[in-house]
Amino acid sequence: MIGKLRQRLILQGRVESADAGGGVALSWSDIAEVWAEVTPQAGVEAVQAMHLRGSMRARVRLRYRPDVNSERRFLFK
């Protein structure tokens, strides 16, 4: 039985690499796919530079993983 953990999320970690100008380029690398419960809390849409931008704040519940911390992000849908 699946229970409440019905959505698939991708856990990603930051990858920093040197760029040609002497700075640092930031990218994200997939670490794992996890089952989670995602409950939307709030959302915002705005038009910036003629593009519609949106963000969503959500509560995410998943089984314990020692590699989930503030340096990670989740990719959802």
Secondary structure, 3 states (H helix, E strand, C coil): CCCCCCEEEEEEEEEEEECCCCCEEEEEEEEEEEEEEEEEEEEEEEEECCEEEEEEEEEEEECCCCCCCCCEEEECC
